[in-house]
Amino acid sequence: MIELLRSLSNNLGYILLIAFFVSNIRVFKNLIQKDDMRKRDLFLLSFIFGSFGILGTYTGTEINGAIANTRIIGVMSGGILCGPFVGIASGLIAGIHRFLIDPGGVTTLPCSITTIISGIIAGYIYKKADDSNRWAYGLIAGLVVQTFEMFLIIIMVPDLSTAINIVKSIYFPMSFANAIGIAILILLIQKIFKEKDEISAEQAQIALEIANKTLPHFREMDENSLEKICSIIRDSIQADAVSITDRDYILAHVGVGSDHHIKGNLIETEATKRVIREGNLISISTKEGISCSYPNCQLKSAIISPLKEDAEVSGTLKIYYCKENAISFRNINLAAGLSQLISTQLEISRLGELKDMANKAEIRALQAQINPHFLFNALNTIISFIRINPDEARKLIINLSTYLRYNIESGENFVDINQELEQVKAYVEIEKARFGEKLDVIYDIEDNLDIKIPSLIIQPLVENSIKHGILEGKGFGTVTIRIKKSSPETVIITIEDDGCGISEEIITGIQEGDIDDTKIGLLNVHKRLKFIYGQGLSIEEPEIGSRICFTVRR
């Protein structure tokens, strides 16, 4: 038994060594890191893990007419990591192979049956386990399957004494080697999935950097903006060329091939037309797949991703490389994120929210300044919702449009209080989408309010309560917006929160007009109210949080 255990341990080492090298091959990494696997991918994975099962058979040791082996390591690892299809298919591959190499063997039938069943069990585990405990499930399942195999040997081998001798000889070594091997192989390949998460985080960071660099060009869209955006993307991701199209024409092309991929030319490639028609990202790994009509075109790999507005394909983002088979999971993941980013920014630009912002610099003074960080965070929130909840993303775009349009178009004029509240609610919905259950906003507003107030007077106070009262305090809480008539001619507006409160130093600074930049919004509102009505903000400190009040009149 000791010799058999040593032999199986050596065989296990060979299998794990081969698995280590296979797991570091780029093709295998790209295959196993895919979010949506096609049938071809599943068949290829089944063949790979089934081959590990075959290898486990060939490296086995013959004992009393049976083969002590590590066959189920590949089968069960494949099923637990990649799902029922791979588990069952690889089990069939390894099981049928075991039967064919020794059809008349004393343990052939029970071993073949067990191999197939192990794939089925592995597929079931895939659905029940999560990433943190798959190896443990694999360890336990390996022991269970080997026990089941021994049971089949005892009941299916004609000679009971022979069956018992076989079981005595191989049960413990095989159970140990296979259970440990399954656990180790799962942990080994799971490193690839962790690498996938790291890649996703890295690409998210790159996408955010690109967003920061391209945002000014989306704000001031002109005939050269898209070329500048393409240049930023190409330089940031080290592509050989980047192109943006609408549904019919090339809008911009920067990099290799710019001599014949010319702005204003009609789209010619069938691949681009297919993306526009179907709305799905595709990757191309050969020059023939790109099918450029220019005979000396150097572009040999491409990712073509749809750009969408209102869920309809409005164009494409195309990323090119000069090498064949240059497309990896990293590239595809980044291209998908960039297309979502550009789609969002184009949609916002189309609605007109950002078009004139650069010409409204005066808004930062007595008007509530549009905080670039708020805008950037809002866009990031919208981007995150585009994939998981498109309907919510569209609502947020409308809210951002309302917020920006109001900030851009309103001046020092008086506006209807209900119009002011629309802007406040748009701002609040964006922040609630960003912070989720951490933030609750209550509206206690009297009906039939008919009064005009200075524009952009409530939102800065709400922003202060959320940012400095709630989020800088305990990190969660409630803001109450209360608007009540105190007489037919006057209305009292109160912004109250249960956050960390406002210090006496800040209150004094606001009253004296001497305050740091973090509270400039409060000071501006206070000065405007005092100039118009002769009385500014009234700031109180209840037991919890802060309460800011002011009175407006006809």
PyMOL commands that set and color helices and strands:
alter all, ss='L'
color gray80, all
select helices_A, chain A and resi 2-23+26-32+39-58+72-82+84-101+108-128+134-156+160-219+225-237+270-278+287-290+329-351+357-359+361-364+372-388+390-409+417-438+459-471+504-512+517-533
alter helices_A, ss='H'
color red, helices_A
select strands_A, chain A and resi 61-63+66-68+241-246+250-255+282-284+301-309+312-321+414-416+439-445+452-454+477-487+490-497+538-540+546-553
alter strands_A, ss='S'
color yellow, strands_A
deselect
rebuild
show_as cartoon
